Amino acid sequence: MRHAPHLTECQGWRASLLWFAEPTTPKAHYETDGLLVTAREADGIVRIQAIGPYRDLAPPYPQLPVTHWPGRCIAPGFVDLHIHYPQTDVIGSPAEGLLPWLEHYTFPHEKQFSDPAYAQEVTTFFLDELMRQGVTTALCFATAHPESVDVFMAEAQKRRLRMITGKVLQDRHSPDRLRDTDTPLSLRQTEELIRRWHGVDRLGYAITPRFAPTSSPAQLHGAGEIAQQFPDVWVQSHVAENLDEIRWVHELFPEARSYLDVYDRAGLLRQRSVYAHCIHLDDTDRRRMAEVGASAAVSPTSNLFLGSGFFDYPASDAAGLRYGLASDVGGGTSFSPFHTMHAAYTVARQSVGRAGISLSPEHLWWQHTAGAAAALDLNGQVGNLLPGCEADFVVLNPQATPLLARRTAQTETLAEWLFAMVVLGDERLIAQTVVQGQPVNDNRA
């Protein structure tokens, strides 16, 4: 049980409970009839105060109003480590690979985000969709337009969400209306956006070079200087996703030992830096990321869709590399955490150059909740139901479809039950999404 001063709006939530008692370890804890107690603290944030069996926790809270969800399970809100909100309408676009996909679909679409009204319409849909899917925290790319950040942050703030985003930096090899034509200005805009939004309510800023080929050395090093100036902001980009991309990086940065080394030399590899994909890294790169506390955003549906390759789980574990799951919409093919977890299981079975591994259902779930939170350096704040965590969670309905109801009723272990939901689940499994102790959507209709 957790006690904090000046608690208000205390609320109990009764259902079965799923959480990670040791958040850095992918071993889930399950309580058949549990009680979750939340309250608003003095700083205005609603946090979890206690969790445990209903029979043990109910007596100390005799006057507590309790919402009871029989037959449902309360679980941590999902954390998406890498997603492009401006690519919402690019999802499902056919292409021969990453670079053609960017040229033919992504870049033309992102030009439209200089218009705040357009950015607002997409932002509204995007955040509604995250809530529908049970994603309560996300590390998002915006576009090269500062307006795309301002609109997104303002809407996320209105909804009291914990979201992280940043203006994309790209001053070369990019089309007009998307390319930063004034590199110093792009860096000043980044600093201004950090000061305007980072740490406001539950918002965070991420310094966001698109990827090494689209930033000049001057822009990358300038971004690294900003990262040093603001050590508590995040850094996000892409690395080692595609073999053609890697060859291009080698041509542009021949002095670098590897693709990752380009960012390291620029001062962009540190704690709170999250790099998407990390497929074609070598052991030196993985050890270097682990050494500085950087993390990998594993994006299995995108990697399968674009034919980029498979994330190497055994090599990453051996190096001590932190990682978590990401949808990578719009290269990724679904907003659904269940689709992403299912794809991660498939990818792990096909690990390059190895026999492959079978990720446990608990490990898959951890990668999209507590593990992803730790990769963001937000362990103990989101992605779990431990006391002190912010009150963002989902209510699962294992009977959401006839097949789910039939299969989950026959499971004999927690692992079987979780895996049935991973394989058969979609947004219908999310009966409700709760943000800061308030239901924000209801999928029961």
N, C-alpha and C positions, 0 to 999 in steps of 0.2 A: 504494500500500500504506500501511496505517496501523499505527503501533506505539503501544501503550498499556501502562502498567506493570501488573504483577500480573494478567496474563490467566490465566483458567482456563476449563475446558470448551471448548476450541477445537474447532471442527467445520467441515468442508467440505461444500458442497452443489453437486453437479455436475448441470447441465442447460443448456438454452439460457437466456439471461438477457435481461430487458427492464427498462430503467431510464432515468432522465433525467440525463444527464451534466451538463447545465446546468439545475438544478432550477426556475429561474424562467422557463425557456423551454420551450414545449411541443414539444420535438423529442426523440423517443425514440431510445435507443441499443439495439442488439440484437446479442447475441453467440451464435452458433450452438452452440458447445460451451464453456460458461463454467464458472467456479468462483467460488463465494461463500464467503468465510471469515468465521466468526462466533466470538465469544468473550465470556465473562463478564468484565466489568471490575471494578475495585476497588469501585465503588459498587453492585455487584450487578446491574447492567443488562447484558443481552447485546446487543452492538452488532456491526455489520459492520466487519470489519477490512480486507478487501480484496475487490476484484471485478475480473474480467478473463477473458481467454481461459484455458482449462484448461492449455494447453501452456506458457503463461508463468508461471502461478501455482503449478502443482503442484510444480515443483522446489524452491522455497524452503520448502515445507511437506512434507518427506518422510515424517514420521510422522503426518500429519494424518488422522484418521478422516473418510472421505468418504461421504456418502449420494449415490448416483447415481440420477437419474431420467431414463433414456433416453426420448426422444420427448416430454418435458415441458418446460415453460418456467417459470422462477421470475420472478415479477413483484412489485412492491411491494404490500403489503396496501392495500386500499381505505380511504379516509377519507370518512366520511359527515358532512357539515357541519351537518345539521339533521334530527333524528329525535325522535319522542316515544315513549319506551319504554312509557308507560302506554296508548298507543293501539294496541298490538299487536292487540287483539281488536276494534278499530273499523275496521280496514282492510277495504275492500270494502263499506262501508255507503252506500246510495244517498241522495242529498240534492239539493235544488235549488240549493245554493250554499254558500259558506263558513259564513255565519252560521246558517242552518238546520241545517247539518251539526253545528256545535258544540252547538247547543241540543238537538238530538234524539238525538245519539249520544255525542259526546265528553264533555260535562260530566257526564251521568249515569254514564258508565262510570268516569270518573276519581274519583268520590266513593269508590269502593271501596278506594282506595289508602291510606286511613287505617289499614287492617288490614295489619300487617307480613307476616302469613302469605300474604295474597293478593298483596302486592307481591313477595314472594319467589318465588312460583310464576311470575308473569309475567316477572320479571327473569331467572330461570333460562332460560325459553323464549326470551326476547328475545336474550340473549347467545349462546345456542346457535345461534339463527338467524343472527345476525351472523357468527359463525364459519363456518357452513355456506356463507354467501354471500361469504366472503372479506373482510369488513369488519373491520379490526383496530383502528381508531380512530373514535370517533364523538362528536359534540357533541349531547348528549341533553337533552330536557326531562324532568323528573320531574313531580310534581303539587304542589299547594299544601301537601301534608302533609310535614313533615320526615321522617317515617318512610319515605317513598318514596325519599328521597335516601340515608338511612342504609343501607337494604336494598340498593339498587343499588350504592353504593360498596363495601360489604363484599363483595358477590359479585364485582364487577370486580377488587377487590384480591386476592381468593383466586385468581382466574384470571390475575393478573399483567398485566391489560390496561391500555392507555392509554385511559381514558374520561374524559369531562368531562360533568358534569350540575349541576343546581341546582334548588332549591325554587322552584316557580312563585309569583310574587307577583300576587295578584288580590284587591283589597279592595272592588270594586264591580262591578255588572252581571254578577254571577256567582251561581249557586245556593247555597243553604245546603249546608253540609258541604264546600264547595269554596272558598267565599269567606273571605278573611282578615277576621275580624270585629274584630281588634285590629291596626291598622296598625303601631304601634310594636313590637308583639310579632313581627309577620311580619319586620320588619327585624332585630330582635335574633336571631331564628331563623336568618336568612341569615348574619349575622356568626358565630354559633356553628358553623354548618355549614362555613363557610369555614375556621375555625380547626381544626375537627375533621378535615377531609378534603383541603383544597387542598394539593397538593405531597406528599401521602403516597404513597410508592412512585411509581406513574405516574398518579395520579389528579389531576384538576383540577376546580375549581369554577367555575360560571358563574352570575352574578347574572341572574335570569330573570324579568323582568316578562312576563306572558303576551303581551299587546299593549296599546297605550296605552288603549283604551276600558275595560279591566278593572282599571286601576290609577288611583287618585286622584292628583292632583298631588302630594299629600304623600308618597304611597308612591313615586312615580317619583323625586322629588327626594331622598327618603331613600335609595333605591337608588343614585342618582348619588353621594351622599356616601360610601356604602360603596365604590363603584367607585374613588373618589379615594383612599380609605384603603388599598385593596388593589389597586394598579395591575397586579399580575401575574395577577389572576383574569380570567376572561372575562366578557363581557356578551353575552346572547343574547335576542332577541325577534323579533317579526314586524313588517314594515313594507310598506305600499303593495302589499298582496296583492290586494285586491278593491275594486271601485269603491264598493259599498255601505259597506264598512268605512271607506273614506277619507272619505266624506260624514259618517259618524258621528263620526270623529275631528275633523273640522272643526267640527261642532256642539259637541263637548265641549271643544275647545281652540281657540277662535276667535282667540286671540292669536298662535298659531303660524303661521309662513309655510307650513308643509307638515307632513305626517305625520311625516317624518323629523325636522323641527325640534322636535317635541315631545320626542323623546329627547335631542336636542342641548341644548335648554334645561335639561333635567334633569341633564345631566352624564353621559349614558349613551352618548355617541358618542365613541369613542377607539380607540387600538390595542387589539387583542384584543376588539373588539365585532363580533359576527357577526349580521347581520339577514337573516332568511329572506324570500325572494321578491323584493323590490325590483323589482317589475314596473312600477308606475306612478309612478316617480320622474321628476323633470325633471333637466336637465343641472346645475342648481345643486346639487341633492341629491347627484348622483353625484360631482361635483367635491368637495363637502364630505366625503363618505365617504372619497374617495381622499386628501384633504388630511390627515385625522386618522388614516389607517391602518385604517379600518373595512373590513369585508368583507361580501360578499353570498353567501348560501347559495341557489344556484339549484336550484329544486325542480320539475323539469319534469313528472313524472308527476302530482304533486298539482295543479299549475296547469292541466294538461289535464283532469284528472278533475273539478275543481270549476269549470272554465270561468273561471278568474281572469284569464288573459291570458298573454302571452309575455314572457320576459326579453329585454331588448334588448342583445344582445352588442355590436353595433357602437358604440352610444352608451356602453356601459360601458367598452369598450376605449379609446375616444376620451378618456374622463375619467380613465383610469388606475385604475379601480376594480378592486380585487382580488375574485375570486370563485372558487367551487368548487361541486361538485355535491353534492346532498343528496336522500335518498329521501323525506323528510317523511312517513314512515309515522306515523299512519294516514291522513292525507289523501292521501299518496302511495300508489300502487297496488302497489308491490313493494319488497321488501328488496334486490332484485338490482341491483348496480351496472351490469350489462349492460343491463337494462331502463331504468335511469336515463340511461345514456349514449345509448341509442337515442332516448329521448324528447327529450334535449337536442338531438340532431341535428335532429329534426323541428321543435322549437321554433325553432331558429336559422333554419331555412328559411322560417319564417313570421313573422319579425321585424316588429313593428307599424310601419306607415308606411314600410317600406323594401322593397327587392327581396328581402331575405333573404340569408343567407350559408350556405355549406356548410362546417361545421366539419370539420377534418381528423380522421381517427381518432386520431392522436397527441394532438391538442388535447383530444379527448373523454376519452382515458385520463388525460392530465395533470390535467384538471379534477377527477378523482376520486381522484388520488393526490398527486403533488408539488404541484400547484396548490392543492388543498384544504388540504394541510399548511401552505403559505405563507399561505393565508387565515386559518389558525388561529394564525399566528405560531410555527409549529413546523417551519419550513423547516430541513432538515438533521437532523431528529429522526425523523420518520415520513414515510410516503408515497414512499419512494425506497429505493434499494439502495446509495447512496454510502457509503464508509467514514465511520463516525461515526453513521450512522443506526441506530436500534434495530432489532433483528432480528425484525421482523414482516413476513412475506411470504406469498405464495400460490404454489401450484404449479398451473399451468394444464395441462389436457389437451385439446388442440385436436381430438382424436379422440373426444370425450366422447359424441357422438351420430353416427349415420350421416351426417346431413346436414352437420354440422360437419366431420367427417372428409373427406367428399367435397369440400366447398367449400374448406377451408383447404389441401388438397393441390394445388389448382389455382391458388392465388394466386401472383403473380409478384413482388410487392413487399411490404415491411413494412406499408405503409398498407393494402393490400388484405387482408392477413392479419389485422391488428387490426380492420378494419372488419367482416370476416366474423364475428369473435367478438362484436363489439358488437351486431350485428344478430341473430345466431342464438344467442347465448349465454344461459345461465342458471346456476343453482347447480351443474349437472352439469359445467360447465367447471372448477370449482374442485376439483381432485383432492385437494388438502390445503391447510389453513390452518396456518401456523406462527407462533406467538406466543412471543417471547423464546427463539427457537431450539428450541422444542418443538412438534411437531405436536399440534394440539388437536382436529382432526376429520379424518375420512377419507371422502371422497365416492365412493371407487372401488367400493364394494360395489354 
